[in-house]
């Protein structure tokens, strides 16, 4: 049940909110939200909810055992607690590996050994349950934080279940660490301003998804389905640009909706995006893109591997390992692995050859700043081709066309032929919102508003408030009309 569906917007969500606010005790609210979240999951995945319940039960036990073993230890973390943690991590990774990577592993083993006479391995199609990737991240961070003493094991199974399955962030994040909302599981409240902020944030996310990402999707699908020899250079770049914007507005739209929904129910989820296409380096990009995922890999993989400690070669190899696994986490395909490794290689390139990526654009000349952004956008668009393509040969052929290394037919369709009026409008709006253009315009508007005084200030304030309400209302109405027409697309990150 996508958030961007008529049934969710006018049926599921209003009823859930009404019942939730009619309950007084936090314990009843928690039970209700757990039941609602499980129903939300069952509506899309049916009996696979058993996998989710198994994971919750197992991690509840692992957490209690780690806590108990640490309590029995006098000064340092006990070996028993470490052993339980290891078993818990193996359990969670094994669960993910079976459902997400078993078919990929069998296919690659067959391609390696069958040509040498080995009998092919056979494996029935394994369904990938929704949410299992994010569930694994939540479970591992929960257990590790208990072991590190950051959190105490949750003794109430309902509260732990709510952390794992609460429907706003269950399917596609953000990656919410247990210690971030531990207190909110027992104490939370929602006032009018917080609820209004949640509604506003949700509608903005809905607009990103329905009015930008969904209009760019047909352009992307059409261009990426064209055989390489029939694709022009301009069309190849257009497809990459449209996909880069589509995935950003699709996923950041989902994150906005999740954060907004969480706020309506009293939960404060972490931010997941910070203008990633403003980045001045690939390193900076990963501080801005899917920030909760980047933070997870940093704290639970990169630093335990050694991080920046030790010789430089060790740091660089740690980066490659992290981005190899980051790519593999996104999907059981070599295209995702190549995507992750490409980012890892450019991170190494920046560490070895470029100045510190932490220097801001204000410290650079305008020319150098522009060059940095051109470099970042070019790398990102090439990497998105790997992310979007169905196979490595298709991705490499597509990238070859982008840079003029592959032959194309003289009669290849020009880029403009793929742009409908609505698609072109979504593209222009997307570029404006993803680039500093919109922020610069808002900054100048803010300066103008700040210079107003007296009666003009009052009129300006009324204008801003009325304009804001009309704008949000218009976005919601247009989105509902668009969805009512049957035009919908699943969120891209649902398949990860």
N, C-alpha and C positions, 0 to 999 in steps of 0.2 A: 504494500500500500504506500505508494510514493506520497511525500508531502504535497507535491504539486499535482494532486488529483482532486476532482470535484468531491468525491465521497469523503476524503480526508478533511477537506476544507469546510464543507457545509454539513457534514454528518458526524464523523468520528470526533474531530477536535472540539467542537462546541459542546457535545454531550460529555466528553471527558472533563473538560474544564468546569462545566456546571456541577457535575457530581463531586469533583475534587474539592471545589470551594464550599460545597455543602457539608463536607466532613470537617469536624473540629479537631480531633486528635491526630497528631502526627503519625501514630502507629497505624491508624486506619487509612490515612492518606498513602502511606508506604505500601500497605497491602493492596490497596486499590490500584496504585500505579504499577505494581508488579504484575497484577492480573491483567491490566490493560496492555502493558508492554508485551506480555506473553501472547495475548490475543492478537495484537498488532503483528507479531512475528508469525504466528500460526496462519494468519490470513495470507501470507506470502509463501511460507515454507512448510506448512502442515506438520507432519510428524517429525520433521527434522528439529523441532523444538526439543526433542529428547536429548539431542547432542548438547544443546545449550544448558539444559538442566543437569546433565551429567557433569559438564565442565564446572558449573556453579557448585555442585555438591563436592566435587573432588577438590576444588581450590579452597572451599570453606574448610575442609579437613586439613589440607596442607598448611593453610595459614595458622590454624589452631595448633597444629603439631610443631611448627617452627617457633611459635610464640612460647609454647610450653617448654620446648627443649632449651630455648635461650634463657627462660626464667630459671631453669635448673642449673645453668652454667654460672659459675661464680663471677668471672670478670670478662672473659672474651666470648665471642660467638662459639658455641659448642660445635664439635664435629657432627653430632647428630642433627643439629639444626641445618648445618650445611648440606648434609646428606638428604634431608627431607626437601630442602630447596632444590637440589639437583634433580631429585625424582619429580618434583612438581614442574620444573621447567621442561624436563624430558617429556612428561605427560602432555603438556600443552603444545609443545612443538610437534610431537608425534601426531596429535589429533589434527593439527593444521596440515602436517605433511601428508597424511593419508588422503584427506579430502581434497587438498589443493594440488599436490605434486605427484601422487601415485601414478596417474596416467602419463604425465610428462616423463617421469623416470622410466617407466616401462617402454615408452616409445623411443627414448634415447638409447636404452640398452639394446633394444631390437635393432636399431639402426647401426649400432656398433658391432654386434656379434652375429646377426643373421647372415650378413654377406660372407662370413667365414664358416658357414655351415651349421651354426647353432640353431636349435629349434626356437621359434619366436615365443615370447611370453604373451599370455593372454590375460587381460584384465577387463572386467565389465566396466561400463561407463560409470564413473564415480561422480555423483552430484556434489557441487560446491555449495554448501549451505550459506545463505546470507549471514553476514556479521561474524563469521568464524575468524577472519583475519584480525579484526579489531578486538574481538573477544580475547584472542591469544595475547595481544599486546597488553590489554587491561589486566589479564590474569598474571602475566609474568611480572609486570611492574608492581602489582599488589603483593606478590610473594617476596620479591626482592626488597621492597620497602619495609616489609615486616622484618626480614632478616637484618637489614641495615639499621633497624631501630627507628626509622622515620615514622612508621605507623604501628599501631597495635592491631592484632588480628580481630576482625569483626566477630563478635559472639552471637549476634542476631542474624540468622540466615536470611530473613526478609530484607534487612538493610543491605546485606552483601548482594543478594539477588537484584535489588533495585539498582545498585551501582553497576552491575553487569548488564542489565537488560533494559534500563529506562529508555523508552523508545526514541526520544529526540536524537541521541547520539549513538544508539545501538548499532545501526546498520553501517554507517560510513563516517563515524567520528563526529567531532574531534576526539583525539586520543586523550581521555580524561583520567588522570592518575587518582588513585583512591584517596590520597592525602589531601587532594584539592577539594574534594566534596565530602570528606569524612564527617565533618561537623554538620553539614547541610542535611545529611541523612537523618539526623536527630533533631536539629533545630533549623528551621527556615520559615521565612514569612514573605509575603508578597504584598506590597502597597500599590497604590494606584499608579505612581510614577514608574515603578519597576515593571508592572504589567504593561503599561503603555509603551515602555521601551522595548519590551519583548515583542509586542504586536508590530511596532515600527520595524524592528530588526527582521522579523519574520517576513513582512511584506517586501522589504528591500531584497531579501534573498529570493523570494518567490519571483520578483521582477527580473532579477539576474538570470534565473533559470528559464522562465517562460518567454521573456521578451527579448533576450539576447542569445543565450546558449541554444535554445530550441530553434531559433531562426537560422543560426549558423550551422546546425547539425546537417540539414539536407545538402548544403554546399560541400561540406567536408565529405559526407558519404558519397556524393556524386564524383568528386575529384579523385578520391582515393580508390574508387572502383574502376577508373579509366586505366586501360593497359598502358604500361610505361611508354611504349612507342608512339602513343597517340596523345601524349600530354605535352603541352607547351611549357616553357620555362616559367612564364608568368602565372600560368594556372597552378603549377607545382608550388610556387611560393604562396599563392593565394590560399591553396589548401592547407599548407602548414600554418599560415597566419590565422586562418579561420579556426583551425583546430586548437592552436594555442590559446585563442580567446574563448573558444567553446569550453575547453576543459577548465579554464580559470573561472569563468562565470558560472559554470555548472557546479563545480566543487565549492567555490567560495560562496555561491548561492545556497548550497546545502548547509554549509557551516553556519552562515547567517541564520538560516531557518532553525537549525538545531540550537544555536545559542539563544535565539529569540524564544523558542518553545521552552527551553530550560528556564529562562528568566520568568516566563509566565507561571511556572510551577515552583519557583523559588530557588532554582539551581543556577549557579554562576559557572558556566563552562569557559575554559580558556579560549582566547582568540586563536585563529588558525591561519590567517593571512594578514600580511602587512604590505600591500602594494608591491607584490613580487616583481612586476615588470619595470619597476623603478630601479632595480638592483644595478649596482655599478660593477659587479663581478658575479661569477657563479657561486662563490662562497657567500656573498651577500644575498644572492637569490635564495639559498637554502636557509638563511636566517628569516626569510620573509614568506616562503612557500610552505604550506602544510607544516606550520611551526611545531605543532604538537607531535607530529611524526619525527621531524628533525630532532627535537629535544629528546624523544624516546630513544632514538638510535644513538644519540650522543651519550646519554646517561646510563643506558643499559647495555650498550655494546661497545661503542668507541672508547669510552673511558676505562671500562673493565679490560679491554684489550691492551691498554697502555696509553691511549690518547696521544698527547704531545710529549709524554715523557720518553726518555731514551733517545737513541740515535735517530737521525732524520729518516733513514731508510725504514725504520720501524714505524714511525709516524705515517709515512706515505703508504706503507703496506696496510696499516690499519684503516686508512681512508679507502683503499681499494676494497678491502674485505667488507666494510660497512656499506659501500655503494653497490657492491655485487649483491649483497643480501637485500639491500633496499630495492634494487631492481627485481630480484627474484620474488620478494614479498608482493610486489605489485601484480605479478602474474607468472604463471607457469609456462613461459615461452622465452625463447632466446632473444626476441625483440626487447623484452623488458630487461633482461640481463645486460644486453648491449646498451640500452638506455642508461641503466645505472652505472655501468662501467665508463661510459662517455662522460658522465658528470664527475665521476671519480678522477678520471684522467685530467679533466680541466681544473679540478680542485688542486691536483698535484702540480699542474702547470703554473697555476697562480702562486702557489707556495714557493716554487722554485725560481720563477722568472719575473713575476710582477711584484709591484710594491704592495704593501699591506692593504688588503681589501677593505679594512675597516675605516680607511680615510674617506670622509664624506665628499660629496660632489662640490661643496663649497670650498674645499681645499685644493681643488683641481682647476686648471684653466678650462674655459668653456669648450675649447677644442678637445682637450684630453677627456673631459667628461662625456662629450658626444661620442668620441671613439669607444670609450668603455661601454656605453649603452648599446652602440651598434654591435660591438663584439658579443655582449651578453645576449641580445635579442637573436643574433644569427645562430649562436650555439644552441639557444633554447628551441628555436624553430626546427633546426636539424634534429635535435633530440626528440621533439614531439613527433616527428615522422617515424622514428623507431617505435615510439610508444603507441602510435595509432595503427601502424601497419600490421597485416596479418602474418607476415613472414619476413625473415631477414633478406632474402633475395628481392622481395618487393620493396622493402625499405631502402636497400642499397641502390636499386634501380631508380627509385623516386629521388633520392638525394643526388644521384648522378645527373638527373635532369635539372634539378635546381641549380647546379653549378656548371651546366653545359657540358658534362662529361659523357652524356649518353645521347645517342642519335634520336631525334624525334621526326615525325612526319612533317613535311612542309604544310600539310593541311590540318595540323593539330589545332584543336579548338582553342581560341584565345581565352584569357582569364575572364574577361568581361562577360562572356557568354554564360558563365556559371552563376552570375549575380542576378538574382531577382530584385525587385524594388525593395521588398521587405528585408531580404538578405543584405543588400547594400546598406540599408539604414541601420540594421543591427550591427553590421561591421563597423560603420562610422561611430556609432554610439559606444560600441565596445572598445574601440581604439581610444576614444576620448576618456572613457572612465578608467581604463587600465593604465593610461599614461598620465604624466603630471598635468595635462591640460585642464582636467576638471578641478584638480586641487588648486591650481594657480587661479582659475576663475573664482573658486570659492574664497580664496585668500583675498582677492581684490574686492569681492563683494563684502567680506567681513570688515575690511578696512573702511569701505564706504559707509557701512552700517555703524562702525565705531566712531566715525566723525560726526554722526548726527547728534543733535542736541535738542532738548526741550520737546516741543510739540512734534517736530520732525522725527525725533527718536521714538516717541510713542506710536506715531503712524508707521514708522519702519518696523517696529516690533509687531504691530498688528498685521502688517503686510507679510512678514516672515512667517508668523504663526498660521495665518489663513492659507498662504501659499503652500506651506508644509502639509497642512491637513488635506488640501485639495490634491496636492501631488501624490501623497500616500494613497488617498482614496481612489485617484485615477489609476494608479498602478494596480491596485487590487481589482478594480472593476474590469480593466482591460485583461488582466490575467485570468479572471473568472470567465470572461467571455471567450477568451482563447481556449481555455480548457474545456468549456462547455461544448465547443465545436468538435471536440474529440482529438485535438492536436496535443499530443503529449509524448515525451521521451523519458525513459528511465534515467536516473542519475548515473553518470559514467562510473563513479566509484562504487556503485552497488556490486559490480562484478569483481571487485578486489577483496 
